[in-house]
Amino acid sequence: MDSLTQMALGASVGVATMGKRVPVWRSALAGAVVGTLPDLDSFVDYGDPIRNVTYHRGVTHSLLYLSLLSPLLAWLVTRWSPAGGFRRWWLALWLILITHVLLDTMTVYGTQLGQPFTDYPFGVASLFIIDPLYTLPLLVGLGFAFTGRRRGNSVALALTTGYLVWSVAAQAHVSDRIEQQLARTDWPVHSVLVSPTPFNTVLWRVLVMTPEHYYEGFYALADGDTPIDFDRFDRHPELREALADDWGVQRVAWFSKGFFALDEVNGRVRITDLRMGQEPYYSFNFVVAERSENDLQTLSPELEIERPDIAASLRWLWQRALGEPLSPPRDKH
């Protein structure tokens, strides 16, 4: 999730756990600071864009490592603020760190909770990385806490936890509808991803992968029984075969859990993680090779980001979420 959300969650958990043992400002400040610590790996340069993306949410998001770190942080905090006691601060800081990575796991990106035993990037994909309906209640609850009404903070935590449950239930509902619709096709489906569109959990993006193509469609909860309209795009499996031994291609294929495609534009070959963004705008396009005569020469990866027309995208998002059957804005500007 975004930094503001993680700071708000950390502060809320800190206030709720420490209660009246320390002033609200102190538990909120400690929670906000510690709540951002796992994301400090964003500032580490691992050598190239693919490594930077795929090593993010790695060791700093490990349940084991964060559990080992929490008593050290508690010791440091009690040196600053003895009130509250070491054990209570230990519990509070452990909860702040663990809720950070568990919330990250609700997004599609992938969080390596099991380090060092496994580097599998866990991701429920039921929550967009920025969702005001999750963040705003936390901020309001903290506002209540700072005015002496700590119960408001606890209510906010309960509401946001309920929202997470809602997101999983909505995702399951959409997944069930997709399964029924795909059962009536002859597509050689390899995998399906259902994830929310930006800032909400009522409009969902559906990504269907086959060996040679991928299909993108959108379903709003307001659509009811209306079938999803899918658009088909080429994965260019011949490029994957030609670059099968390239580490960067292998790494993105693993990290994206198979939701990737390759294309060639002006002699430059790139691999795209199809989970983050929507056609034709994606957060992670990596140029990995270029064509020299008839051969492909691998390159040090380069990150390409294509940004959509924000105003047009937000208009479409709002109207489509309300159930209007509009095609997504796909014309590049």
N, C-alpha and C positions, 0 to 999 in steps of 0.2 A: 504493500500500500504506500501511498504518498507520505511524505515526512510529517505534514500537518496532522494527518490521521494518526500516525504512530505516536506523535507527541501527545495528542489528545487522549489516546487510549492509555498510554503510559501514565499520564497525570491522573486520569480517572481511576485506574487500578491502584495507584499509589495512595490517593485520597481514601478510597474505599477500604484498603487493607490497613492503613495506619490509623484511620478513624480519628479519635480525639487525642491520641497519644502525642501528636505533634501539630503545630499550626498547619492549616490547609495549604498555605503558600509553600511551606517547606516540603510536604509530601508531594504536592503537585509539581514543584520544580524538579525534585529528584526523579519523579516518574517521567517527566517530559525529557529530561536529559538522558536517562538510562534507556528510555523507550526508543531513542534514535541510534543507540550504540551499534546494534547489529548491522545497520546500513552504512557504517563507515567504510565497508569494503568497496563501496561505490567509488571511492577516491583512490583505490589501488589500481595501478597500471600493470596488468598481467602480461603485456607484451604485444597484443594485437586486439582488434575489436571483437573477434569471436571469443577469445579467452576472457576478455573483460565482461562480456555478456554472460557467458556460460559458467564462469566461476563466481559470479555475483550470487548472493544468497547461498553461499557454500559453507565454509567452516564457521563463519560468523553467525550462521543460522542453525547450528547444530544444537539439538536438545541437550546432548551430553556436555559439550563445551560450555554452553551458557549456564548449565546447572553447576558446573565446576567454577565458573566465574562469579556467580551470584554471592557466595560468602565473602569473597575478596572485596566486591563492591560494597557489601553490607558493612564490612570492617571500615572501609574508607568513609562511608557515609556516617557511621557512628562516631568516627573521629571528628567529623564536622558537626554532627548533631547527636549527642549521646542520648537525648530524649527519644523514647520509643523502644530502645533496647535492641541489641544485636539480633536476636532471633526474629523479632517482628520485622525489622528492616530486611533481614535475609529472605523471609517469606515474601515480603512486598516486592523486592527487587527481582526475585526469581519469577514471580508471577508476571511482572512487567516484561521481562525478557521473553518468557515463554509465550505470553499472549501476542507479543510482536510477531514471532515466527509462525504461530498458528494462524494469525490473521493473514499474513503473507501467503500461507498455504491455500487460503480460500480463493486466491487469484489464479490466473492461468500460467503465470510466468514459470513457476517451478521453484520449490524451496527444498534444499538438501538437508532435511531434518536429521537424517540418519548418519551424517558424518561422525566418525571416520569409518563406520562399518559399511555404508553404502553412499554413493553419490547420486542416487536416484532423485530427480527433481519432482517432489510431490506437488500436486496442484489440483484442487477441487474444481476450479474454474467457474465458480458460481457468483463471483463478485468482481466487478471491474476495479482496476487499481485506484481509481478515484470515484467515490460514491458519496455525494452529499447527504443522502439519507442515512448513511452510517455515521458520518463525521459530525454533522450538525447536532444531533442529540448529545453527543459527548461534550461538545463545547458548551451547550446550554446547561447540561448537568454540572459542569465545572463552575459555570457562572453562579448557579444556585449555591454550590458548596462555598464559594468565596463570600457569599452574603450570609453565611451561617446555616444554610439549609442543606446539610450534607445528604439528606435523603434524596434530593434531586439528582445527585451524582449516581447513587445506587440505582435509581429508577432508569437513568440514561443507560447504564451498563446493561440492565435487564432488557431494555428496548432494543439496543443494538445487538445483543445476543439473539433476541428473537428475530431480528432482521436477517441475521446470518442463517438461521433455520429456515426462514421464508425463502431466501435465495436458493438454498439447496432443494427445497420443495418445488419451487417454480422451475428450476433446471430439470428436475426429475419429470415434471409434467410435460415440458417441451420435449425432452428426450423420448418419452413414451409416444408422443404424437409422431416424432420423426421415425421411430422404429416402425410404427404402423404404416407410414407412407412409403418408406423405403422397401418394405416387404412386398409392395405392389410393383416394384421396378425390377429390371434385370441387370442393374448396375453391379459390377463386381466390387462391392464395398469392402474396403480394408479397415477403415476406422471412421468414427464420427465424433466431432467435437461440438458441444453446445455451450456457448459462453455469452455473457451479457454484453450488450453494446455499451458505449460510454455512459457513465453517470446514473445507471438505472438497472432495475431487474425486471422490467416488464417487456422490453424488446430484446430478443435473443438472436444471436448470429449462429447459424448452423453451417458447419464445414464438413463435407463428406469427401473422403479420400478413396480413390481407386488407383490401381497401378499406373495409369497413364494420365488421369485427369483429377481435378478437384472441383467440387461443386460448392457454391456459396448461395445461401438463402437466409431469409430473415422471418422470424415469427414473433408477432406481438401477442400478448395474452388476450388482447382485445380482438384478435383475428377469429377466435372461436374454432369452428370446424373448417375454415378455409385452408386448402392445401398450400404448402410452401412452394413458391416459385424459385427454382434454382437456375443459376447461370453456371455454365461449364467453362473451365480453363485448363490449359495444357500444362502438365508437370514436366514435360521434356525428359522422359526417362533416358533418352540417348545421351543427354549431358551427364546425368547421374552415373551412367555406365562408364563414360569416358573419364570421369573424375572420381571413380569409386575408391581410389587409393589416397585421395587427398584428405589430410587430417581435418581441415576446416569443414569440408563437406560432411565427413563422418560425424564430426562433433555437433554440427547444427542438426543433422538428421537425428542424432541421439537426443539432444536437448529439446527439440521440438516434438519428440515422441512420434515422429513420422509425419507430422503436419508441416511439410515443406515442399517447395518446388524450385526448380532451376529455370532460368531463361537466359537468353543471349540478346544483348542490345548493342549494336554498333561494334560487334566483335568482342564485347566484354561479357563474361559469364558471371552470373550472380546466383546465390542461393538465398531464399527468403523463408523466414519463419512465419508461416501463415496464421499463427494463432493470435498475433498481436497486431491489430489493424483490420482493415477490410479492403477488398479489391477496389482500386489498384494501389492503395496507400498503406504501407506497412512500416512498423518501427524498425525492423531489423532486416535489411537487405545487405548482403555481404558479397562484394565482388571478389571472386576467388580465382579467376583465370581470364585469359584473353586469347583470341584466335590469332595465330601466326600462320599465314597461308592456310593449310588445311589441318593444322595441328593446334591443340589447346595447350597453352603454357600456364602453369599455375602461378599465382601471384601471392604476395603477402596480403592478407585480407584487408579490404577497405569497406568501411561502413557507409551505406547510402541511405539517407532518410528522405522519404517523399511525403510532403505535408499537403493535406487537402485544403480546400477552401473552407475555413472554419465556419463562417456564417452559413454557407449553403449546407454544410454537414449538420449543423445544429438544427436548422429548419427542418431538414429531412428527418432527423432523429426524433424531434418532437412530434411531427405529423405522423410518422410511421408508428411510433409508440402508441398513438391513439387509435391505430387500426386502419389508417388510410393506406390503400394499396399503391404506394409510390415506389418506383425503382430508385435504388441508391445512387447518389451522385458519383459517377465514375469518370467524368471527363477531366483529364489533367489540365491544369491551367499553367 
